[in-house]
């Protein structure tokens, strides 16, 4: 149910007056807006200083990798589709890397990528989909802010500048990463869930989880509300999409299953065991903090995986069922979204796009609080924590003083998770929801 539908008569009257008078952006949004512009200025200044100091381009240019690098990894591999070689090939034969590489994604992701590589120019298709998706997001956010009483120019300028200045979006498009589709599934799923369309949300989250396992935690939003059928539908969608993908990929379900397990978990294990400067700068997983601690303690890195996953599941279970269960939906969404981008052992810049959904919910709460003339404890400080998450790693990485962007963002995500468990994000006990875009 939209926030405009959940208002009392007094709130509706206040909202109508607000729409006629056109409010300023709430203080929380203005503070974040200033913070994001400051981050943009720092990106330019710090980059120029690092460039003048003669550092590597990878340290001062956040987009120094080859354009559409992730898209360039699999064109050769997809010529082997429906054969065992699709899963079991060796880089360098017969196409040079990165044109020929094992697909290190779950089966459904491999299926989703197939039309892209069948397109004459995969990069063009990716850009077209990206542009359409971002245009929809800007339009939706602008419409929602206008309906919340914000002036039309400000209402559309705010999401536009957020999209333009946010590094996760820039990096996602620059790399040509398939996280774009995962983001579309999860974000539209959140929109559907907040409007009471539980079945649609569950299916979308199930599809997202079939592409990358971590969105499965979003189905936890169904449990406190007793939406067990929707929860089962999400799990069923995840399983069904995976099985159907194995059948389609071939040459047999057994070959596809073993090949997928080998490629996905082989890649994960390799990344979990390594600790390099690039991973310290780019990987905002809590696992990166654990790897640093393990290296200092001289503990064998190959024995970390099982305790790490077990501890993560335990922490999520205790916090969710013990604390978040009866808290507003804004808290639950923020906590689960934060967990799903900080817990996987490999979580690079582009996965932070999943934080825009809880950010939008907090924006809706700030607008409602402003209309009612109240202050939500912890809301401004929590929203400001998104600024370093959307910042380029070059602003947060200074190897000379052992400061690395990935570790900084991992720490910020931990604090954000704590904020979700501490501050009830609601007005007068009502759950916080995003405004309707009409």
C-alpha atoms as one frame of an Amber mdcrd trajectory, in Angstrom:
protein
   0.000   0.000   0.000   1.399   3.397  -0.957   2.103   5.977   1.684  -0.572
   8.274   0.276  -3.119   5.504   0.802  -2.021   4.891   4.400  -2.622   8.475
   5.589  -5.240   9.600   8.042  -7.611  12.434   7.143  -5.380  14.944   8.922
  -2.309  13.680   7.083  -4.122  13.867   3.742  -5.071  17.462   4.389  -1.475
  18.290   5.319  -0.239  16.566   2.192  -2.666  18.538  -0.014  -1.465  21.813
   1.524   2.149  20.681   1.016   1.489  19.935  -2.647  -0.021  23.391  -3.159
   2.835  25.176  -1.373   5.635  22.934  -2.652   8.002  21.999   0.163  11.779
  22.028   0.188  13.601  18.760   0.266  13.687  17.400   3.835  16.860  18.161
   5.777  17.982  14.539   5.554  17.862  14.577   1.755  19.544  17.977   1.528
  22.365  16.756   3.793  22.878  13.683   1.640  22.737  15.775  -1.534  25.476
  18.069  -0.250  27.526  15.062   0.880  27.295  13.453  -2.563  28.373  16.687
  -4.266  31.306  16.993  -1.854  32.290  13.407  -2.676  32.194  14.287  -6.383
  34.467  17.282  -5.801  36.849  15.166  -3.722  36.939  12.562  -6.477  38.214
  15.167  -8.930  40.677  16.800  -6.517  42.071  13.567  -5.056  42.319  12.018
  -8.515  44.259  15.007  -9.828  46.632  14.975  -6.836  47.261  11.250  -7.229
  47.834  11.739 -10.948  50.332  14.527 -10.275  52.074  12.295  -7.750  52.660
   9.712 -10.493  50.535   6.930  -9.000  49.064   4.134 -11.090  45.938   5.019
 -13.121  44.149   2.301 -11.147  44.655   4.472  -8.049  43.394   7.796  -9.394
  40.998   6.881 -12.219  37.977   4.902 -10.904  37.055   3.863 -14.457  40.540
   2.813 -15.569  39.543  -0.721 -16.593  38.737  -1.443 -20.208  35.256  -0.352
 -21.258  32.745  -3.232 -21.067  35.430  -5.478 -19.626  32.965  -7.924 -18.052
  31.060  -8.206 -21.319  34.273  -9.165 -23.114  34.825 -12.277 -21.016  32.386
 -14.710 -22.613  31.804 -14.166 -26.364  33.968 -17.139 -27.229  32.468 -19.303
 -24.497  28.929 -18.752 -25.800  29.885 -20.261 -29.153  30.138 -23.498 -27.143
  26.621 -23.233 -25.693  24.804 -26.547 -25.181  28.086 -28.482 -25.094  30.180
 -29.765 -22.209  32.993 -27.418 -23.271  30.798 -24.494 -22.257  31.580 -25.394
 -18.623  34.945 -27.067 -19.010  37.205 -24.922 -21.131  40.678 -23.558 -20.585
  41.442 -19.854 -20.910  43.645 -19.174 -23.908  42.342 -21.972 -26.180  41.280
 -21.260 -28.808  40.480 -17.588 -28.074  42.697 -15.344 -25.973  41.428 -14.316
 -22.536  39.169 -12.510 -21.763  37.278 -13.625 -24.864  37.157 -17.218 -23.641
  36.541 -17.931 -19.986  34.400 -20.320 -17.904  31.098 -18.703 -16.868  31.458
 -18.138 -13.130  27.732 -17.559 -12.592  24.775 -19.778 -11.619  22.880 -21.524
 -14.456  20.028 -19.023 -14.723  22.502 -16.155 -15.135  24.144 -18.046 -17.979
  20.727 -18.339 -19.617  19.942 -14.627 -19.138  23.253 -13.659 -20.740  22.689
 -15.850 -23.807  20.435 -13.371 -25.710  22.951 -10.626 -25.064  25.767 -12.570
 -26.721  23.426 -13.593 -29.546  22.831  -9.899 -30.278  25.107  -8.533 -33.060
  26.586  -5.903 -30.730  26.210  -6.988 -27.064  27.536  -3.670 -25.793  24.826
  -1.752 -27.653  22.069  -3.940 -26.211  23.473  -3.491 -22.725  23.569   0.308
 -23.138  20.010   0.378 -24.449  18.677  -1.617 -21.508  20.726   0.442 -19.037
  19.489   3.750 -20.449  15.864   2.619 -20.409  16.144   1.350 -16.827  17.801
   4.509 -15.504  15.265   6.705 -17.311  12.429   4.787 -15.648  14.077   5.136
 -12.228  14.593   8.894 -12.603  11.029   9.366 -13.843   9.576   7.246 -11.032
  11.631   8.953  -8.306  10.827  12.416  -9.659   7.109  11.643  -9.803   7.198
  10.264  -6.261   8.899  13.402  -4.934   6.418  15.663  -6.743   3.526  13.739
  -5.202   5.243  14.131  -1.846   5.054  17.924  -2.193   8.530  18.702  -3.545
   8.897  21.262  -6.351   9.061  19.704  -9.825  12.558  20.984 -10.711  14.072
  19.810  -7.427  12.092  16.574  -7.556  13.688  15.515 -10.834  17.093  17.120
 -10.273  17.690  15.138  -7.077  17.430  11.628  -8.603  19.189  12.784 -11.774
  22.245  14.010  -9.881  22.173  10.883  -7.714  22.349   8.681 -10.814  25.053
  10.808 -12.444  27.297  11.056  -9.365  26.871   7.529  -7.969  29.908   5.381
  -8.659  28.138   1.975  -8.390  25.933   2.914 -11.357  28.844   4.310 -13.377
  30.951   1.227 -12.692  28.088  -1.145 -13.474  27.568   0.377 -16.910  31.283
   0.844 -17.609  31.978  -2.824 -16.882  28.875  -4.122 -18.644  28.075  -6.349
 -15.679  25.022  -8.610 -15.571  24.265  -7.245 -12.088  22.042  -4.830 -14.010
  19.406  -7.539 -14.477  19.699  -8.699 -10.858  19.158  -5.081  -9.782  16.065
  -4.800 -11.970  14.557  -7.951 -10.446  15.266  -6.956  -6.838  14.216  -3.297
  -7.184  10.932  -4.033  -8.945  10.369  -6.767  -6.365  10.743  -4.222  -3.551
   8.302  -1.893  -5.323   5.779  -4.728  -5.669   6.196  -5.817  -2.051   5.595
  -2.326  -0.669   2.349  -2.219  -2.615   1.091  -5.503  -1.255   1.829  -7.539
  -4.373   3.545 -10.307  -2.475   3.332 -12.989  -5.156   4.970 -10.764  -7.785
   7.678  -9.704  -5.341   8.426 -13.295  -4.380   8.743 -14.399  -8.006  11.033
 -11.476  -8.854  13.252 -12.114  -5.840  13.319 -15.822  -6.678  14.551 -14.991
 -10.189  17.158 -12.610  -8.767  18.338 -15.332  -6.375  18.619 -17.787  -9.265
  21.035 -15.326 -10.884  23.028 -14.591  -7.727  22.129 -16.420  -4.556  22.249
 -13.492  -2.104  18.867 -11.840  -3.024  17.195 -14.909  -1.499  17.418 -13.175
   1.903  14.832 -10.620   0.736  12.203 -13.344   1.012  12.665 -12.955   4.758
  10.449  -9.869   4.484   7.506 -12.237   3.978   7.951 -14.092   7.258   7.031
 -11.460   9.897   3.804 -10.800   7.974   2.826 -14.447   7.707   3.115 -14.468
   3.921   4.268 -18.073   3.878   2.723 -18.904   0.522   4.605 -16.043  -1.121
   7.783 -17.158   0.628   7.314 -20.668  -0.794   6.620 -19.209  -4.240   9.915
 -17.335  -4.106  11.865 -20.435  -3.126  10.018 -22.432  -5.776  10.823 -19.832
  -8.434  14.493 -19.961  -7.460  14.572 -23.764  -7.695  12.454 -23.915 -10.845
  14.526 -21.343 -12.714  17.715 -23.172 -11.753  16.465 -26.597 -12.866  15.000
 -25.262 -16.117  18.278 -23.465 -16.841  20.300 -26.642 -16.314  18.028 -28.441
 -18.768  18.320 -25.675 -21.372  22.088 -25.240 -21.078  22.782 -28.943 -21.606
  24.215 -31.075 -23.029  22.672 -32.882 -20.034  21.458 -31.690 -16.655  24.232
 -33.656 -14.943  27.006 -32.048 -17.001  25.501 -28.594 -16.561  25.069 -29.082
 -12.794  28.620 -30.308 -12.194  30.090 -27.669 -14.477  28.167 -24.859 -12.785
  29.191 -26.006  -9.312  32.803 -26.260 -10.396  32.919 -22.811 -11.960  30.882
 -20.894  -9.378  32.354 -22.353  -6.201  35.811 -22.675  -7.700  35.792 -18.953
  -8.406  34.417 -18.166  -4.939  37.050 -20.308  -3.206  39.830 -18.721  -5.196
  38.703 -15.211  -4.302  38.177 -16.074  -0.642  41.728 -17.368  -0.308  43.434
 -14.348  -1.897  44.231 -10.995  -0.337  45.474  -8.479  -2.895  45.594  -4.710
  -3.235  42.796  -4.706  -5.865  40.517  -6.788  -3.632  41.231  -4.557  -0.634
  40.241  -1.523  -2.684  37.204  -2.977  -4.444  35.677  -5.774  -2.361  33.327
  -4.392   0.312  32.530  -7.838   1.686  32.926  -8.374   5.422  34.971 -11.383
   4.352  37.690  -8.939   3.332  37.914  -7.707   6.940  38.032 -11.325   8.092
  40.828 -12.116   5.641  42.905  -9.244   7.003  42.404 -10.520  10.555  43.235
 -14.072   9.481  46.408 -12.918   7.747  47.509 -11.015  10.874  46.777 -14.051
  13.058  48.598 -16.396  10.618  45.489 -18.593  10.421  45.136 -20.864   7.340
  42.844 -19.008   4.883  41.462 -22.265   3.441  39.806 -23.002   6.786  37.896
 -19.746   6.985  34.982 -20.410   4.614  32.795 -22.686   6.760  33.127 -20.673
  10.011  32.496 -17.466   8.063  29.253 -18.695   6.502  28.083 -20.215   9.789
  28.756 -17.038  11.770  27.076 -14.887   9.135  23.941 -17.023   9.155  23.900
 -16.984  12.961  24.242 -13.191  13.154  21.476 -12.636  10.591  19.179 -15.098
  12.349  19.700 -13.587  15.796  19.305  -9.971  14.629  16.371 -10.610  12.315
  14.291 -12.867  14.555  15.382 -11.289  17.825  15.329  -7.605  16.930  14.057
  -6.793  13.450  11.001  -9.075  13.497   8.692  -6.438  15.017  10.408  -3.361
  13.603   9.102  -1.284  10.636   9.525  -2.569   7.110  12.099   0.164   6.426
  14.394  -1.374   9.051  13.900  -4.892   7.746  14.539  -3.904   4.133  17.617
  -1.864   5.058  19.077  -4.667   7.182  18.474  -7.429   4.628  19.713  -5.308
   1.711  22.842  -4.382   3.649  23.469  -7.986   4.612  23.082  -9.256   1.064
  25.750  -6.895  -0.287  28.233  -7.219   2.584  28.071 -10.943   3.383  28.970
 -12.664   0.051  32.701 -13.310  -0.076  32.929 -11.408  -3.368  30.962  -8.169
  -3.533  32.360  -5.516  -5.823  31.279  -1.932  -6.526  28.299  -2.671  -8.736
  26.485  -4.751  -6.103  25.940  -1.553  -4.121  23.163  -0.630  -6.574  20.933
  -2.792  -4.374  21.207  -0.127  -1.676  19.137   2.383  -3.689  15.860   0.629
  -2.774  16.239   1.036   1.014  17.577   4.544   0.394  14.370   5.380  -1.491
  12.284   4.047   1.395  14.177   6.272   3.835  13.610   9.238   1.507   9.878
   8.533   1.617   9.999   8.408   5.398  11.861  11.738   5.556   9.205  13.390
   3.383   6.385  12.066   5.529   8.149  13.156   8.738   8.625  16.668   7.318
   4.937  16.928   6.455   4.007  15.914   9.989   6.606  18.210  11.554   8.452
  15.456  13.406  12.031  14.181  13.467  12.902  10.505  13.130  15.833   9.648
  15.433  18.892   8.379  13.586  17.456   8.990  10.114  19.840  11.744   8.973
  22.999   9.990  10.201  21.850   6.732   8.618  21.182   8.389   5.259  24.585
  10.107   5.338  26.211   6.683   5.576  25.093   6.060   1.998  27.472   8.788
   0.749  30.692   6.731   1.174  28.902   3.683  -0.241  28.136   5.544  -3.468
  31.633   7.094  -3.631  34.469   5.923  -5.934  37.113   3.746  -4.311  39.822
   6.217  -5.334  38.563   8.685  -2.705  38.785   6.030   0.012  42.007   4.258
  -0.981  45.439   5.414   0.202  47.790   2.393   0.329  50.574   4.447   1.918
  48.550   4.687   5.145  46.896   1.259   4.763  43.498   2.749   3.955  41.503
   0.821   1.344  38.098   1.564  -0.129  36.773  -1.978   0.162  37.574  -2.182
   3.870  36.107   1.281   4.513  32.856   0.415   2.757  32.658  -2.948   4.523
  32.923  -1.131   7.863  30.259   1.381   6.767  27.926  -1.456   5.810  28.383
  -3.039   9.242  27.472   0.284  10.881  24.476   0.651   8.559  23.308  -2.835
   9.521  23.598  -1.782  13.163  21.550   1.375  12.506  18.799  -0.726  10.971
  18.682  -2.840  14.121  18.780   0.163  16.481  16.589   3.006  15.193  12.900
   2.337  14.393  12.407   4.125  11.074   8.745   5.079  11.243   6.487   8.018
  12.034   4.107   7.523  14.982   4.521   3.771  14.790   3.349   3.552  11.187
   5.518   1.638   8.780   7.624   3.723   6.423   6.947   3.287   2.736   7.926
   4.994  -0.471   5.569   7.566  -1.972   3.487   6.517  -4.927   4.657   7.732
  -8.335   1.104   7.746  -9.550
